């Protein structure tokens, strides 16, 4: 079978809006399982059962061509990527306009519901080590109703042991601002870091002094050894010179004696 023919045969019809809306509604009912981050065998088994139930109910209610669980999973993952892309684009535009007027990419009704499911993965978890207030560090928790749209999401924040329920559209930066961790305030460490740095610098300086002193002693020893070698070589040359002179004197005496004996 030709590859192009196989790909055409495997390709199914595009999802209609009603099919997509139905898929999101069915996923919403099982979001606690399908969006669970656990990867153990038990959770995978629950997810497979959930997708089997969704596939059965989807094909019973859609009134269109039958869809497999693989098709529904692929469509769902594609929807999540599309929503994340739209959300990132809107945040980017809002950031560069400083919160002013910007070109907002609208969401469909089912995309808004899907954004509620993946809100944590899109926005990220709140940090307890960031903010502008240096007085205290609160413990904060965030709970979101996944059945609500983005405009109607109710946010519950637990700060300093007190719960605050607020509507997302009514939140301001001052209301969700968290104090900075005192450990991050370098100017309030009572000079501890500076003292540690000074100690390190002093240690390095002392070590360098010891190293220089040791190198100087080694150089002095090497110079002393070279001088002794020079003295030894000079003495050796003088000894050999004296020995040579003695031999020459002895040879001259021998020559003189020989000449006297032959006269």
C-alpha positions, 0 to 999 in steps of 0.5 A: 500500500502506498504511503500517501494512500494509507495517510488519506485512509487514516485521516478522518473528518475534522471535528465540528464545533458541536463535537468539540463542545461535547468533547470538552463537556465530557472531559470536564466531568472527568478532569480530576482524573484526566489532568492528574499528574500522577504516572503510576499504573493505577492512574493510567488505568483510571485514565484509560477507563475514563477515555473509554467512557468518554468515547462511548458517550461521545459516539452515542450523543454526537450523531456524526461519524464514530470517533476512536479514543485515540482521535478524541485524545489527539483532539483534546491535546490539540485544543489545550495547545491552542488555548495555551497559545492564545493565552500566552499571546494575550498575556504578551500583548497585555504586558507590552501595552502596560495593561492598556488597550491591546488586541485580545484574541477571543476564546470560544465558550468551550475554550474558556471552560478548557482554560479553567481546567488547565489554569494551573499549567498556564499560569503556574503555581504562586510563589511564597518567596516573592513580593514587595512587602518585607514585613512577613512571608505568608503561606498562600493557597489558591483554589479555582472552580473549574466549571466557571468561565475565566471572567467568573472564576472565584479565587480563594487565597489563604494568607496569614491563616485568613481566607479571602474569596475574590472574583478574578475580575475584581483582583488588583495587584495590591490584593494578591501581592505577597511580601518578599522572603527576608532571606532575599534582603541582602541589605538586612543581613547585618553585614554577615555576607560582607564579613564572610567575603572579607574572611575569604579575601583575607584567607586568599591574601594570606595564602598568596603571601605564604605561597610567595614566601615559599617560592622565595625560599625555593629560589634562594635554595636553588641559587645557593645550590647553583653557587655551590656547583660553580664553586665545585666546578672552579675547584675541580678545574683548578685541581686539574690544572695543577695536576696537569702542571705537575705532569708536565714538570715530571715529563720535563725532568724525564726528558732532561735526564734522558738527554744527560745520560746520552751525552 
